[in-house]
Amino acid sequence: MAAVDRIELEADLELVRAATHTAETYARGDNHTVAAAARAKDGRIITGLNVYHFTGGPCAELVVLGAAAAQGAYELEAIVAVADGGRGIVPPCGRCRQVLFDYFPDLTVLVGTAEEPRALPVAELLPESYVWADHQ
Ligand SMILES: [Zn+2]
């Protein structure tokens, strides 16, 4: 494995650990069951929990986008979501894929297992995607 690949893998594992820590430490009841962690281009890691509500409360990934902006972290390079109870990495739902793609077309999304996450470009998670900006 090349040195750059090892560094990227370690950074991805750190992101998974941050999301896992948030899920295992702060998830509570049925309202907060999934954590997400994003890495900003300046290296900061921002975490958040989903806000479940039957009217369509935001997933953890969307909470992280707002939390990152509230800290001035407008440029995100990678994100991962981890469910509580040891359920591991959760791939983003369809709505989140669209939002992540629209906000950060070059974003990397971690999927797979916590031990062996796979880094995929968000565009690969949303082939033939609707590009909101093209229709305004
Ligand atoms: Zn979602």
Residues whose N, C-alpha, C, O or C-beta is under 5 A from the ligand:
A	BS01	ZN	C59 P92 C93 C96
